[in-house]
């Protein structure tokens, strides 16, 4: 893959990568480091990226995995520096953070089950943080249609999440 194609396909995803990384790492500097690492890995994999069907989903998954790896590494560094009394507090923090990440994974799985048009507007609204008029410019949908798609997507996701919650022990 040439650098021009790489830029066209992946540089526009910076905000989405940052949002995923920041939601996991909860630190601006670490999130920016994660974004850099994602782009380095993408560049290293550039000859194999032609087979990717959904660039955004691939990059978000990569960002999530990398951020979780960074979180684990940070946790291990912290626990080696702490005394035994502080480890309990650190363990609770990690458990809470990993639980939140699992919940994000469940939400992402529910999002994938939506129709493509609903997925697209949900991603643009909640991951890319675009306004409804901005989404209209990107998708060529009317603002009324976007609001309707968002409403239906949210309702469907709530129903899916409620179903999952009922089936968990």
Z-matrix of the N, CA and C atoms (Angstrom, degrees):
N
C 1 1.447
C 2 1.529 1 108.20
N 3 1.286 2 115.52 1 133.56
C 4 1.464 3 121.67 2 178.64
C 5 1.529 4 109.77 3 -78.04
N 6 1.321 5 115.47 4 159.24
C 7 1.465 6 119.33 5 -176.79
C 8 1.526 7 111.95 6 -63.83
N 9 1.327 8 118.70 7 -33.70
C 10 1.464 9 121.22 8 178.83
C 11 1.516 10 111.78 9 -63.53
N 12 1.322 11 116.94 10 -44.61
C 13 1.461 12 121.19 11 178.45
C 14 1.535 13 110.06 12 -65.57
N 15 1.341 14 115.49 13 -40.51
C 16 1.466 15 120.54 14 178.09
C 17 1.532 16 109.75 15 -58.35
N 18 1.335 17 116.31 16 -48.10
C 19 1.470 18 120.41 17 179.80
C 20 1.519 19 110.87 18 -60.68
N 21 1.331 20 116.85 19 -45.18
C 22 1.462 21 120.55 20 -178.85
C 23 1.525 22 112.11 21 -61.37
N 24 1.319 23 116.51 22 -40.39
C 25 1.460 24 120.42 23 -175.16
C 26 1.530 25 113.71 24 -80.09
N 27 1.348 26 117.33 25 -35.46
C 28 1.464 27 118.38 26 -167.04
C 29 1.529 28 116.49 27 -118.85
N 30 1.310 29 119.61 28 -26.33
C 31 1.466 30 118.82 29 -176.09
C 32 1.521 31 112.52 30 -65.95
N 33 1.319 32 117.35 31 -29.10
C 34 1.457 33 120.47 32 178.66
C 35 1.527 34 113.95 33 -70.24
N 36 1.315 35 116.68 34 -7.51
C 37 1.467 36 120.90 35 -178.27
C 38 1.528 37 112.87 36 -94.56
N 39 1.322 38 116.95 37 8.30
C 40 1.464 39 121.66 38 -176.66
C 41 1.527 40 111.99 39 -54.18
N 42 1.335 41 117.28 40 -47.68
C 43 1.474 42 119.81 41 -176.98
C 44 1.525 43 111.78 42 -63.06
N 45 1.326 44 116.80 43 -40.74
C 46 1.455 45 119.70 44 179.97
C 47 1.531 46 110.53 45 -65.19
N 48 1.335 47 116.67 46 -42.62
C 49 1.465 48 121.04 47 178.52
C 50 1.529 49 109.72 48 -60.57
N 51 1.332 50 115.50 49 -46.78
C 52 1.463 51 120.38 50 -178.98
C 53 1.529 52 110.50 51 -60.92
N 54 1.335 53 117.44 52 -44.79
C 55 1.463 54 120.62 53 -178.06
C 56 1.532 55 111.58 54 -60.74
N 57 1.326 56 116.21 55 -43.89
C 58 1.462 57 119.94 56 179.38
C 59 1.525 58 109.91 57 -63.97
N 60 1.331 59 116.27 58 -47.44
C 61 1.461 60 120.60 59 -178.99
C 62 1.530 61 111.02 60 -62.57
N 63 1.327 62 116.68 61 -44.06
C 64 1.460 63 119.77 62 -178.78
C 65 1.532 64 111.27 63 -66.73
N 66 1.330 65 116.89 64 -36.85
C 67 1.467 66 119.26 65 179.97
C 68 1.524 67 111.35 66 -63.74
N 69 1.317 68 116.68 67 -27.33
C 70 1.455 69 120.72 68 179.60
C 71 1.523 70 111.53 69 -90.46
N 72 1.320 71 116.68 70 -46.08
C 73 1.464 72 121.08 71 -172.86
C 74 1.528 73 113.28 72 -86.73
N 75 1.332 74 116.90 73 -23.80
C 76 1.463 75 122.91 74 179.07
C 77 1.526 76 112.74 75 53.66
N 78 1.328 77 116.02 76 37.69
C 79 1.449 78 122.10 77 -179.00
C 80 1.527 79 107.76 78 -153.39
N 81 1.330 80 117.01 79 124.74
C 82 1.470 81 121.00 80 -175.64
C 83 1.524 82 112.38 81 -60.65
N 84 1.321 83 116.53 82 -46.03
C 85 1.465 84 120.40 83 -177.17
C 86 1.530 85 111.20 84 -63.11
N 87 1.320 86 115.65 85 -45.98
C 88 1.465 87 119.57 86 179.03
C 89 1.525 88 111.51 87 -65.21
N 90 1.331 89 116.44 88 -37.37
C 91 1.469 90 119.87 89 178.51
C 92 1.530 91 110.21 90 -64.28
N 93 1.325 92 117.24 91 -42.13
C 94 1.480 93 120.47 92 177.16
C 95 1.527 94 110.64 93 -64.53
N 96 1.322 95 116.89 94 -38.88
C 97 1.470 96 119.92 95 175.95
C 98 1.526 97 110.32 96 -61.60
N 99 1.318 98 116.25 97 -40.30
C 100 1.467 99 120.35 98 179.05
C 101 1.522 100 110.85 99 -64.55
N 102 1.319 101 116.92 100 -41.23
C 103 1.467 102 120.85 101 177.78
C 104 1.529 103 109.44 102 -59.23
N 105 1.321 104 116.12 103 -46.81
C 106 1.474 105 120.14 104 178.27
C 107 1.520 106 111.26 105 -58.66
N 108 1.329 107 115.93 106 -45.25
C 109 1.466 108 120.21 107 -179.71
C 110 1.530 109 111.81 108 -62.60
N 111 1.329 110 116.39 109 -39.07
C 112 1.466 111 119.57 110 178.16
C 113 1.520 112 109.71 111 -61.64
N 114 1.335 113 117.02 112 -45.99
C 115 1.468 114 119.51 113 -179.70
C 116 1.526 115 112.02 114 -65.84
N 117 1.314 116 117.48 115 -35.05
C 118 1.473 117 120.28 116 176.36
C 119 1.525 118 109.58 117 -63.99
N 120 1.323 119 116.10 118 -46.90
C 121 1.473 120 119.58 119 -179.87
C 122 1.530 121 111.16 120 -64.13
N 123 1.340 122 116.09 121 -41.01
C 124 1.467 123 118.86 122 177.46
C 125 1.524 124 111.00 123 -60.34
N 126 1.325 125 116.36 124 -44.14
C 127 1.466 126 120.17 125 -179.93
C 128 1.528 127 110.25 126 -62.32
N 129 1.321 128 116.21 127 -40.61
C 130 1.462 129 119.29 128 179.07
C 131 1.533 130 111.53 129 -66.14
N 132 1.321 131 116.44 130 -29.49
C 133 1.466 132 121.46 131 -179.50
C 134 1.531 133 113.19 132 -94.72
N 135 1.314 134 118.45 133 5.76
C 136 1.463 135 122.25 134 -169.49
C 137 1.529 136 114.51 135 -54.28
N 138 1.322 137 117.94 136 -30.48
C 139 1.463 138 120.11 137 -179.64
C 140 1.531 139 112.23 138 -74.36
N 141 1.329 140 116.33 139 -14.69
C 142 1.466 141 120.08 140 -178.84
C 143 1.526 142 112.39 141 -109.45
N 144 1.322 143 118.20 142 6.41
C 145 1.462 144 121.02 143 -174.80
C 146 1.526 145 113.41 144 -85.83
N 147 1.312 146 117.85 145 -8.17
C 148 1.465 147 120.22 146 -179.45
C 149 1.525 148 112.01 147 -64.94
N 150 1.327 149 117.34 148 -25.61
C 151 1.462 150 121.43 149 -178.21
C 152 1.528 151 113.24 150 -82.39
N 153 1.318 152 117.30 151 -6.75
C 154 1.462 153 121.48 152 -178.05
C 155 1.530 154 108.63 153 -72.80
N 156 1.337 155 116.52 154 125.82
C 157 1.462 156 120.91 155 -179.19
C 158 1.525 157 112.32 156 -84.76
N 159 1.332 158 116.85 157 -33.07
C 160 1.461 159 120.86 158 -177.27
C 161 1.525 160 108.03 159 -131.54
N 162 1.330 161 115.52 160 96.85
C 163 1.466 162 120.72 161 -176.77
C 164 1.522 163 111.76 162 -57.19
N 165 1.319 164 117.24 163 -44.58
C 166 1.456 165 120.77 164 -176.18
C 167 1.526 166 111.53 165 -63.43
N 168 1.316 167 117.15 166 -46.30
C 169 1.470 168 120.23 167 179.57
C 170 1.528 169 110.72 168 -62.88
N 171 1.326 170 116.47 169 -41.12
C 172 1.459 171 121.09 170 179.54
C 173 1.530 172 110.68 171 -62.34
N 174 1.320 173 116.03 172 -45.93
C 175 1.470 174 120.81 173 -177.60
C 176 1.525 175 110.87 174 -68.95
N 177 1.324 176 117.42 175 -38.89
C 178 1.471 177 120.07 176 178.56
C 179 1.517 178 110.27 177 -64.66
N 180 1.323 179 116.75 178 -42.93
C 181 1.474 180 120.32 179 177.73
C 182 1.533 181 110.06 180 -61.77
N 183 1.345 182 115.99 181 -42.79
C 184 1.464 183 120.35 182 179.41
C 185 1.533 184 110.26 183 -62.56
N 186 1.329 185 116.54 184 -43.54
C 187 1.467 186 120.88 185 179.94
C 188 1.528 187 110.75 186 -63.69
N 189 1.328 188 116.38 187 -42.44
C 190 1.467 189 120.61 188 179.52
C 191 1.525 190 110.43 189 -61.72
N 192 1.323 191 117.03 190 -48.80
C 193 1.468 192 120.73 191 -178.96
C 194 1.525 193 111.39 192 -62.68
N 195 1.313 194 116.81 193 -43.08
C 196 1.455 195 120.67 194 -179.86
C 197 1.531 196 110.81 195 -64.62
N 198 1.323 197 116.77 196 -43.34
C 199 1.467 198 120.45 197 179.89
C 200 1.531 199 110.74 198 -64.53
N 201 1.322 200 116.89 199 -40.57
C 202 1.466 201 119.34 200 177.41
C 203 1.525 202 111.03 201 -64.32
N 204 1.332 203 117.18 202 -39.11
C 205 1.470 204 120.57 203 175.81
C 206 1.524 205 110.32 204 -61.64
N 207 1.338 206 116.28 205 -42.81
C 208 1.465 207 120.49 206 179.03
C 209 1.528 208 110.39 207 -63.96
N 210 1.318 209 116.64 208 -38.86
C 211 1.459 210 121.56 209 179.71
C 212 1.532 211 110.19 210 -64.35
N 213 1.325 212 116.44 211 -45.29
C 214 1.461 213 120.01 212 178.35
C 215 1.525 214 111.24 213 -62.34
N 216 1.325 215 115.67 214 -43.68
C 217 1.464 216 119.77 215 179.61
C 218 1.527 217 110.53 216 -62.17
N 219 1.307 218 116.37 217 -42.56
C 220 1.464 219 121.35 218 178.40
C 221 1.531 220 110.32 219 -62.57
N 222 1.325 221 116.22 220 -41.42
C 223 1.456 222 121.02 221 178.95
C 224 1.529 223 110.87 222 -61.54
N 225 1.326 224 116.04 223 -45.55
C 226 1.466 225 119.10 224 -178.89
C 227 1.521 226 111.63 225 -65.08
N 228 1.318 227 117.34 226 -37.04
C 229 1.467 228 120.27 227 176.72
C 230 1.523 229 110.19 228 -65.35
N 231 1.330 230 116.42 229 -41.37
C 232 1.465 231 120.22 230 -178.24
C 233 1.517 232 111.40 231 -66.63
N 234 1.310 233 117.47 232 -42.07
C 235 1.468 234 118.97 233 -175.84
C 236 1.509 235 112.01 234 -70.30
N 237 1.323 236 118.82 235 -27.26
C 238 1.458 237 119.52 236 177.79
C 239 1.526 238 110.70 237 -73.13
N 240 1.329 239 116.68 238 -22.53
C 241 1.457 240 120.16 239 -179.48
C 242 1.532 241 112.50 240 -91.47
N 243 1.310 242 116.74 241 -13.01
C 244 1.459 243 120.60 242 -175.04
C 245 1.522 244 111.42 243 -91.19
N 246 1.325 245 114.73 244 155.61
C 247 1.460 246 117.33 245 172.32
C 248 1.526 247 108.50 246 -83.15
N 249 1.314 248 118.60 247 165.49
C 250 1.475 249 121.71 248 -174.69
C 251 1.520 250 114.71 249 -56.07
N 252 1.336 251 117.71 250 -33.92
C 253 1.465 252 119.94 251 -179.65
C 254 1.514 253 111.72 252 -66.26
N 255 1.321 254 116.58 253 -32.89
C 256 1.456 255 120.70 254 -178.21
C 257 1.532 256 112.04 255 -80.99
N 258 1.308 257 118.46 256 -18.42
C 259 1.465 258 120.62 257 -178.28
C 260 1.519 259 111.50 258 -61.86
N 261 1.310 260 118.07 259 -35.75
C 262 1.454 261 121.03 260 -179.54
C 263 1.522 262 109.94 261 -60.35
N 264 1.329 263 116.41 262 -45.16
C 265 1.455 264 121.23 263 178.28
C 266 1.533 265 110.17 264 -62.27
N 267 1.307 266 116.87 265 -42.11
C 268 1.451 267 121.92 266 179.70
C 269 1.521 268 110.95 267 -66.66
N 270 1.336 269 117.14 268 -39.29
C 271 1.465 270 121.30 269 177.87
C 272 1.527 271 110.54 270 -62.00
N 273 1.329 272 115.51 271 -42.47
C 274 1.461 273 119.63 272 179.05
C 275 1.526 274 110.54 273 -62.98
N 276 1.317 275 116.52 274 -41.73
C 277 1.458 276 121.26 275 178.92
C 278 1.526 277 110.14 276 -60.87
N 279 1.316 278 117.28 277 -46.63
C 280 1.467 279 120.70 278 -179.30
C 281 1.526 280 110.47 279 -65.02
N 282 1.317 281 116.69 280 -43.37
C 283 1.465 282 120.10 281 179.62
C 284 1.524 283 110.75 282 -60.55
N 285 1.323 284 116.33 283 -44.17
C 286 1.464 285 121.07 284 178.28
C 287 1.530 286 110.79 285 -62.21
N 288 1.315 287 117.00 286 -44.23
C 289 1.463 288 121.54 287 -178.99
C 290 1.519 289 111.34 288 -65.69
N 291 1.323 290 117.50 289 -43.91
C 292 1.466 291 120.47 290 179.84
C 293 1.527 292 111.27 291 -67.11
N 294 1.336 293 117.37 292 -33.96
C 295 1.453 294 120.54 293 176.15
C 296 1.525 295 110.34 294 -63.76
N 297 1.316 296 116.07 295 -41.94
C 298 1.464 297 120.27 296 177.93
C 299 1.524 298 110.66 297 -63.00
N 300 1.311 299 116.68 298 -37.52
C 301 1.467 300 120.53 299 179.24
C 302 1.523 301 110.94 300 -68.59
N 303 1.331 302 116.47 301 -36.63
C 304 1.468 303 119.94 302 176.30
C 305 1.528 304 110.25 303 -63.99
N 306 1.321 305 115.90 304 -39.91
C 307 1.456 306 119.93 305 178.57
C 308 1.521 307 110.54 306 -64.17
N 309 1.326 308 117.09 307 -39.44
C 310 1.463 309 120.90 308 176.57
C 311 1.521 310 110.07 309 -61.58
N 312 1.309 311 116.54 310 -39.83
C 313 1.463 312 121.04 311 178.69
C 314 1.527 313 111.10 312 -62.47
N 315 1.321 314 116.91 313 -41.19
C 316 1.472 315 121.18 314 178.66
C 317 1.526 316 109.73 315 -64.00
N 318 1.319 317 116.71 316 -42.71
C 319 1.467 318 120.88 317 178.66
C 320 1.535 319 110.07 318 -62.81
N 321 1.317 320 116.66 319 -41.99
C 322 1.472 321 120.08 320 179.21
C 323 1.526 322 110.45 321 -64.00
N 324 1.329 323 117.79 322 -38.45
C 325 1.465 324 120.99 323 177.04
C 326 1.527 325 110.90 324 -64.02
N 327 1.327 326 116.79 325 -40.13
C 328 1.470 327 120.30 326 177.20
C 329 1.528 328 110.20 327 -64.80
N 330 1.317 329 116.27 328 -40.32
C 331 1.463 330 121.12 329 178.93
C 332 1.531 331 110.73 330 -59.99
N 333 1.316 332 116.91 331 -40.32
C 334 1.464 333 121.30 332 -179.14
C 335 1.526 334 112.57 333 -64.80
N 336 1.336 335 117.39 334 -21.99
C 337 1.468 336 121.09 335 -178.75
C 338 1.530 337 112.64 336 -83.74
N 339 1.332 338 116.76 337 -8.50
C 340 1.464 339 120.33 338 -179.92
C 341 1.526 340 110.28 339 -76.67
N 342 1.329 341 116.83 340 158.06
C 343 1.465 342 119.31 341 172.12
C 344 1.541 343 110.24 342 -59.38
N 345 1.313 344 116.18 343 153.78
C 346 1.471 345 121.67 344 -173.87
C 347 1.532 346 112.84 345 -55.03
N 348 1.314 347 117.55 346 -41.53
C 349 1.469 348 119.92 347 -178.12
C 350 1.530 349 111.10 348 -65.40
N 351 1.339 350 116.76 349 -39.33
C 352 1.464 351 120.30 350 178.25
C 353 1.527 352 110.95 351 -69.31
N 354 1.328 353 116.47 352 -40.61
C 355 1.469 354 120.46 353 176.97
C 356 1.522 355 110.16 354 -57.16
N 357 1.324 356 114.35 355 -47.66
C 358 1.465 357 119.87 356 -175.46
C 359 1.522 358 111.81 357 -60.31
N 360 1.336 359 117.36 358 -48.63
C 361 1.463 360 118.64 359 -178.02
C 362 1.527 361 111.77 360 -69.82
N 363 1.336 362 117.32 361 -33.91
C 364 1.468 363 119.70 362 176.46
C 365 1.533 364 110.75 363 -64.56
N 366 1.317 365 116.67 364 -43.57
C 367 1.464 366 120.40 365 179.29
C 368 1.520 367 110.83 366 -63.97
N 369 1.325 368 116.23 367 -44.64
C 370 1.462 369 119.20 368 -179.62
C 371 1.525 370 111.16 369 -65.15
N 372 1.314 371 116.92 370 -38.54
C 373 1.460 372 120.61 371 -177.64
C 374 1.525 373 112.43 372 -74.66
N 375 1.338 374 116.71 373 -44.83
C 376 1.463 375 119.40 374 -170.30
C 377 1.522 376 114.65 375 -101.59
N 378 1.327 377 118.08 376 -22.74
C 379 1.462 378 119.45 377 178.33
C 380 1.514 379 111.47 378 -102.76
N 381 1.321 380 116.30 379 -40.49
C 382 1.460 381 119.19 380 178.80
C 383 1.528 382 110.98 381 -88.98
N 384 1.341 383 116.57 382 -9.87
C 385 1.459 384 123.02 383 176.89
C 386 1.530 385 112.09 384 58.84
N 387 1.321 386 116.26 385 39.89
C 388 1.456 387 120.46 386 178.21
C 389 1.524 388 110.13 387 -87.56
N 390 1.321 389 115.53 388 149.45
C 391 1.466 390 120.51 389 175.37
C 392 1.528 391 108.38 390 -78.17
N 393 1.309 392 115.73 391 168.73
C 394 1.474 393 119.69 392 179.90
C 395 1.532 394 110.61 393 -62.20
N 396 1.336 395 119.73 394 -43.69
C 397 1.468 396 118.30 395 176.72
C 398 1.545 397 112.44 396 -62.15
N 399 1.323 398 117.38 397 -36.86
C 400 1.464 399 119.98 398 177.85
C 401 1.529 400 110.68 399 -65.66
N 402 1.329 401 116.84 400 -40.22
C 403 1.466 402 120.57 401 178.02
C 404 1.530 403 109.39 402 -63.70
N 405 1.338 404 116.50 403 -39.27
C 406 1.463 405 120.51 404 178.08
C 407 1.526 406 110.86 405 -60.29
N 408 1.329 407 117.14 406 -40.16
C 409 1.468 408 120.46 407 178.37
C 410 1.517 409 111.70 408 -65.58
N 411 1.321 410 116.88 409 -38.92
C 412 1.460 411 121.36 410 -177.58
C 413 1.528 412 111.47 411 -73.44
N 414 1.317 413 116.48 412 -43.66
C 415 1.468 414 120.71 413 -171.26
C 416 1.520 415 114.37 414 -95.16
N 417 1.324 416 117.04 415 -18.28
C 418 1.468 417 122.60 416 -173.84
C 419 1.528 418 112.35 417 68.87
N 420 1.334 419 118.24 418 14.91
C 421 1.458 420 121.99 419 172.08
C 422 1.526 421 107.53 420 -84.20
N 423 1.325 422 116.64 421 157.27
C 424 1.462 423 119.26 422 174.62
C 425 1.528 424 108.41 423 -75.92
N 426 1.330 425 115.77 424 159.25
C 427 1.461 426 119.72 425 179.15
C 428 1.534 427 110.93 426 -63.07
N 429 1.321 428 117.04 427 -36.52
C 430 1.468 429 121.21 428 178.00
C 431 1.529 430 109.36 429 -63.16
N 432 1.327 431 116.61 430 -44.04
C 433 1.460 432 121.34 431 179.42
C 434 1.533 433 110.70 432 -62.79
N 435 1.326 434 116.24 433 -40.56
C 436 1.468 435 120.62 434 179.74
C 437 1.530 436 110.08 435 -63.13
N 438 1.321 437 116.97 436 -45.25
C 439 1.469 438 120.01 437 178.56
C 440 1.527 439 110.89 438 -60.72
N 441 1.328 440 116.04 439 -40.57
C 442 1.462 441 120.69 440 179.00
C 443 1.531 442 110.69 441 -66.13
N 444 1.329 443 117.57 442 -43.64
C 445 1.469 444 121.14 443 178.26
C 446 1.525 445 110.65 444 -62.40
N 447 1.332 446 116.87 445 -42.67
C 448 1.464 447 120.58 446 178.74
C 449 1.527 448 110.78 447 -63.18
N 450 1.314 449 116.69 448 -43.82
C 451 1.459 450 120.47 449 179.87
C 452 1.526 451 111.25 450 -61.90
N 453 1.325 452 116.29 451 -46.32
C 454 1.462 453 120.15 452 179.50
C 455 1.526 454 111.40 453 -65.02
N 456 1.324 455 116.54 454 -39.82
C 457 1.466 456 120.67 455 179.85
C 458 1.526 457 110.07 456 -63.95
N 459 1.318 458 116.20 457 -45.25
C 460 1.466 459 119.49 458 179.92
C 461 1.526 460 111.32 459 -62.73
N 462 1.327 461 116.31 460 -42.17
C 463 1.469 462 120.08 461 178.84
C 464 1.527 463 110.83 462 -62.73
N 465 1.316 464 116.49 463 -44.40
C 466 1.465 465 120.43 464 -179.94
C 467 1.526 466 110.86 465 -63.89
N 468 1.325 467 115.94 466 -41.59
C 469 1.466 468 119.18 467 179.98
C 470 1.524 469 111.17 468 -67.00
N 471 1.333 470 117.37 469 -40.09
C 472 1.475 471 120.19 470 176.90
C 473 1.523 472 110.33 471 -59.56
N 474 1.325 473 115.88 472 -42.76
C 475 1.465 474 119.88 473 -179.79
C 476 1.528 475 110.38 474 -64.80
N 477 1.331 476 116.99 475 -42.98
C 478 1.468 477 120.66 476 178.71
C 479 1.522 478 110.83 477 -62.57
N 480 1.331 479 116.36 478 -44.48
C 481 1.468 480 120.50 479 -179.09
C 482 1.528 481 111.06 480 -65.84
N 483 1.322 482 117.11 481 -38.54
C 484 1.470 483 120.18 482 177.88
C 485 1.522 484 110.09 483 -64.29
N 486 1.315 485 117.33 484 -40.04
C 487 1.455 486 121.83 485 178.34
C 488 1.529 487 110.82 486 -63.40
N 489 1.308 488 116.46 487 -43.98
C 490 1.471 489 121.65 488 178.44
C 491 1.525 490 109.83 489 -62.79
N 492 1.316 491 116.49 490 -43.90
C 493 1.467 492 121.11 491 -178.69
C 494 1.534 493 111.41 492 -62.26
N 495 1.331 494 116.92 493 -37.79
C 496 1.472 495 120.27 494 179.36
C 497 1.522 496 111.74 495 -67.59
N 498 1.331 497 116.99 496 -29.82
C 499 1.464 498 120.44 497 -176.52
C 500 1.518 499 113.73 498 -90.50
N 501 1.327 500 117.31 499 -7.70
C 502 1.465 501 119.11 500 178.38
C 503 1.521 502 109.22 501 -83.08
N 504 1.348 503 116.93 502 142.33
C 505 1.470 504 120.06 503 179.90
C 506 1.509 505 112.10 504 -71.02
